[in-house]
Amino acid sequence: MNDIQPVAIADGEFYPGQSGPVEVAAGQLPSGNLVSITAHVFRAYQPGPVVLFLAGVHGDEINGVEIVRRCLSGKLFNKLETGTVIAIPLLNVYGFNNFSRDVPDGKDVNRSFPGTNTGSLASRIANGLSKNILPHVDLAVDFHTGGRGTYNYPQVRYNLEDVRAAEAARAFAPPLIFGNRAPAKSLRRSALKNHDLPVLTFEGGENLRYDAHSIDIGVSGIKRLLFQQKMLTKKPEQPEKPPREVHNSSWIRAGRAGLFQWSKKSGFQVRKGEPIGTIYDPQGKQPIKRIKSPRDGFIIGHTNSAVVSQGDALFHIGW
Ligand SMILES: [Zn+2]
């Protein structure tokens, strides 16, 4: 980026050495109250890349909100030597206030990119990010957790064909890296297609719950990524082991309804045919149903739901 031009977001302009929050309009509530999204901008004196840390695209995925909040309150981004950080701890303020993944009409912001300013509320929020923020950005990390009741082992997902994203994922160095194809109309897919922007999707823990392990990994990963981008000079701690890498995954689903208990969970290596969980009939009439791993692999997610219906996702196996 030209080091004389300001980074201009909504009505905020940031010249080298300037930092501060800026409010981006995001519609209004039926009561008439205006809704805005806060972007915290930190620009070093020296030129360098612009990195976006984004959380709360799904309003009930709190670990990411906490990861970005910790970096803000720990003043991590105030120490930048080069470049710019844009930190948005909470994109989907509607979902956050309603303890919901989606916006109030039930639409998913992360399936609404790039969005339009005449579309559904989810599409308008996506459009606000696509228009106001993404054009400034060289690299982004989007923080998520498992969906309702699903625990995701701390991991970074990236677009397999994108070498920049693969390098950034390895620098972030979570326990697991998952190169795959992002869902249609997701931020990760849309940003690469429309802005040639590499996006890492961080996943860790489950919705509406803190997971200290995932939060620590998210904060350390941000430090490692900023060090690799030469934006921070203090060498961060490296993990004991390099990340495990997987490129394929599939879900094991409940063949029967009932009470579910896992015996292996996220973070475990499993062998084909190995028993990893059990479904019980609450009346004790039907025989118990053992869940066996259909292949050799690594458990990258599992459900914490005690009660499951037929077809519910129980384990996410990567290999
Ligand atoms: Zn999510």
Residues whose N, C-alpha, C, O or C-beta is under 5 A from the ligand:
A	BS01	ZN	H58 E61 H144 T145
